[in-house]
Amino acid sequence: MKYSKIHIAKEAIKHKGFLKKVPDIYRMLKMWRNGTYKMKTLDIILPLLGFLYVLSPIDLLPEMMIPVLGLADDFAVLALVIPKLIKEVDKFLLWEAENRIKQNQIVDAEIVS
């Protein structure tokens, strides 16, 4: 059975919870880019390179020549990239929630005259 790279990527993206986090990933990238959210550049670049590798027609182990191993390397890359990205998004969501709490804190105060 032959699969295209796009089909493989769609199957791998079915990782539990990944699709639900796409809007959060977008928001995280947007806030990182405008400087609101700080994170290591490498934590953004590595997942991006992993996804590009899977979608790229250039492959270390081509599916045409070595069908089983050709797919296995793509799945291995996604198996490393998706959990890393989800971990980063979870850190972002925690940071976002903490900032929301800080902005909404009300401090009891007494007016002294």
C-alpha positions in Angstrom: 0.0 0.0 0.0 1.5 3.4 -1.0 1.0 6.5 0.9 1.8 10.1 0.0 3.7 12.3 2.5 0.5 14.4 3.0 -1.4 11.3 4.0 1.3 10.3 6.4 1.4 13.7 8.0 -2.4 13.6 8.4 -2.2 10.3 10.1 0.6 11.3 12.4 -1.2 14.6 13.4 -4.0 12.5 14.8 -1.8 12.5 17.9 -4.1 12.9 20.9 -4.9 16.6 21.5 -2.8 18.0 18.7 -5.5 19.4 16.5 -7.3 21.0 19.4 -4.1 22.9 20.2 -3.6 24.4 16.7 -5.3 27.7 17.7 -3.1 27.8 20.9 0.0 27.1 18.8 -0.9 30.0 16.5 -1.5 32.3 19.4 1.8 31.2 21.0 3.7 31.9 17.8 2.1 35.3 17.4 2.9 36.3 21.0 6.4 35.0 20.7 7.0 36.9 17.5 5.8 40.2 18.9 7.9 39.7 22.0 5.1 39.2 24.5 5.9 35.6 25.2 9.6 34.5 25.7 10.8 31.1 24.6 13.9 29.7 23.0 14.1 30.0 19.3 15.2 26.4 19.0 11.9 25.3 20.6 10.2 26.8 17.6 12.7 25.9 14.9 13.0 22.2 15.7 9.2 21.3 15.4 9.0 23.4 12.2 12.0 21.6 10.7 10.4 18.3 11.7 7.1 19.1 9.9 9.0 20.4 6.8 11.1 17.2 6.7 7.9 15.0 6.7 6.3 17.1 4.0 9.4 17.5 1.9 10.0 15.2 -1.2 13.6 15.0 -0.1 14.1 12.2 2.3 17.0 10.4 4.1 15.1 7.1 3.6 13.0 7.4 0.5 9.6 5.6 0.5 10.1 4.5 -3.1 13.3 2.6 -2.4 12.7 1.4 1.1 8.9 1.5 1.7 8.8 0.4 5.4 11.8 2.3 6.6 10.9 5.3 4.5 7.7 5.7 6.4 9.3 4.8 9.7 11.7 7.7 9.6 8.8 10.1 9.0 6.8 8.7 11.9 9.9 8.8 14.1 10.4 12.5 13.3 6.8 13.3 14.0 6.9 11.2 17.2 9.7 13.5 18.5 8.3 16.7 17.2 4.6 16.6 18.2 5.1 15.9 21.9 7.8 18.6 22.1 5.4 21.1 20.5 2.5 20.1 22.8 4.8 20.5 25.8 5.7 24.0 24.7 2.1 24.9 24.1 1.2 23.6 27.6 3.9 25.9 29.1 2.5 28.7 27.1 -1.1 28.1 28.3 0.1 28.0 31.9 2.0 31.3 31.3 -1.1 32.8 29.7 -3.4 31.7 32.6 -1.0 33.1 35.2 -0.8 36.4 33.4 -4.6 36.6 33.2 -4.8 36.0 36.9 -2.3 38.7 37.6 -4.2 41.2 35.5 -7.5 40.4 37.3 -6.2 40.5 40.8 -8.1 42.8 43.1 -6.3 44.0 46.2 -8.2 45.0 49.3 -7.4 48.5 50.2 -8.5 51.0 52.7 -8.7 54.7 52.0 -6.7 56.6 54.6 -7.3 60.3 54.9 
